[in-house]
Amino acid sequence: MPRPREFDESTVLEAAMRRFWHRGYEQTSMRDLADEMGINSASVYNAFGDKRSLYRRALDYYLEHSVRDRVARFAPLPPLSAIRAFFDEIVERSITDKQQRGCMLVNAALEVAPHDAAFQKLVADEMMFIEEFFRRCIAEGQQDGTITSKRSAEELATTLLSVLLGIRVLARTRPQRQVLERAAGGAFALLRSDD
């Protein structure tokens, strides 16, 4: 009969997420993870498998508690307000992150996805999820007249996604409010209604 786990899974997943997010996949060892998670290496392997499997679980945890949570919180807002709140929160998180970790999804896109088809699909799916949130908001805003109809919702959503990813990369090296708000402001200017 297997022994019951002597740790809270979400607590140790959050610890693994923090370590991977700060150091990246390649620069994080299983020993680093065990130390950060506060459990021994055997327990890490027994509970989560190898490093790649743990990274996948940590990335899923990150996505659930950041990207998906943010979309769920802002989707009920009026369209333009939802987009602005999404970007405002990203800018605020970026300038208050003293470790300048950027976005774990973007980090995975750059470090792991190019060499791993499963992670490439995961990253692409998550980026399409964000883009679809923007597209829905834009389409609603175009219907109520608060967002321009000069460009398609699809084109504007892809532009917003590109600006978002750019902000998250900028945050790694230039996390100044003025820089990040200027980038977001340029995207909002494209959304202005025809009126």
N, C-alpha and C positions, 0 to 999 in steps of 0.2 A: 504494500500500500504506500503510495507516494506521500512524502511529508508535506504538510501545508506550507505555503509560502509565508515567510516571516517578514514581509515587507509590503507596503502599499504600492501597487503597480503604477498608479498614476504619479505618485511621488518620485519613484525611480525613473520612470519614463521622462518626466519633466527634467530631472537631473541629467539624464543622457542627452536630451534635447539641448540643454544649455551647453554641455561640453562640445557636442558636435557643432552647434551654432557658432560658438566662440572660436574653436580651433579648426573646424572643417573635418571632413571624413578622413583624409589621408593622415593628417597630423594628430589624430586621436587614436590612442591604443586601447586595447581591451582593459589593460591595467588602469589607464586614465579613467575609463568609464566606470570600472568597479569602484575606484576611489571616490569619484564624483557621486555615484549612486549610493555609496555607503553599504555595499554588499560585496561578498567575495566573488572572485572570478567564476568559480564553479556555479554559483547561483545565477550569475549573469548568463552563462552559457545554457544552463538548464531552463531558465525562464524565457530567454529571448533568442537562443541559437547563436549564430555567428555575428560578427560585427556588421555585416551588410544587413542582416535581418533586423538587428537592433536599430540601425540607422533608419531603415524603412519605418519601423514603429515610431521612432522619435520624430521623423519628418511628418508622419501622419498625425501625431500628437500636436505638433506645431501648427499644421494646417487646420486642424479642427479647432484649436484654441486661438487662432489668429485670423486667418483668411475667412474661413467659413463662419466663424463667430461674427466677424465684422460685417460680412454680407447679410447675415441674418438680422443683425441689429439695425442696419441702415436701409434695408429693402423696404420697410414700411413707410419711410419718409417720402415727401414729395420728390420727384425725380432729380431735380437740380440740387436740392438739399442733400439727398442721399450721396450723390457723387462728391459734393463738396465735403461732407462729413467724412467720407472714406479717405479722401486725400488729406484733409486736415489731421486726421488721426495718424496717418502714415508719416506726415511731416513731424508731428509732435513726438511720435515714438522714435523717429530717426535722430532728432536733435537731443533727445534725453538719453539715448543709448551711449553711455560712456565708453563701452567696449567697441563701438562702431562695427557691430556685427552685420549690419545690413539686414537683408531678408534671407531666411534660411531656404526658402524656395528658390530665390535667385542664386544663392550660393550653390544649391544642389544642381541647378541648371548649368552652372559654369564648371563645377568640379566633378560631379558624378555622372550626370545625364549623358555627356558626350561619349562615355565609355560603357554604358549599361542601358540596354534597350528598355528594360522594365522601368528604370528611373526616368528615362527620356519620355516614355509614355505618361508616367505619373505627373511629371512636371508640365508636359504639354496639356494634359487634361485639366490640371489645376489652373493653368493660365487661361484656358478656354472658359473655365468656370467664372473667373474674374471678368473676362471679356464679355461673357454673356450677361453678367450682372450689369455692366456698363451699358450694353446694348438694350436691355430691357428698360433701364432708366431713361436712356436717350429716346427710345421709341415712345415711351409714355410722355416725356417732355415735349416731343415733337407734336404729339396729339393735342396736348393742352396749351401749346404755343410758348412754353418757357424755354425751349431749346430749338435752335435753328433747324430748318428743314433743307438748307442749301446743300448739305452733305448727307449721305445715308447714315442710318444708325450704325450699320456695320463698320463703315469707314471711321466714324467718330469713336466707336468703341475700341477699335484696333489702335487708334491714335492715343486714346486714354491709357490703354494697357502699355503702350510703348513709353509714354511719359512716366507712368507709375514705375516701370522697371528701371527707367533712367534715374528717377529719384532715389530708388533703393540702392542703385550702384553709386550714385553721387554721395549718398549718406555714408559710405565706407571711407571716403577721403575728404569730403567737404560738407560736413554735417551742420552747416550754418543755416539758420532759419531763413535768412534773406535769399540764399541760393536756392533752397528747396521750394520756398514759396513762389519764387519767380518761375521756376519750372512748372509748378502746378498752375500758376496764373496764366501762363501761355496756353495751357490746355483748356482752361475755363473760357478764355477769350474765343476759342473756336466754337464753343457751345452757345454763345449768346444768340438770343432769339432774333429773328428777322426784323422785329418791330423796332 
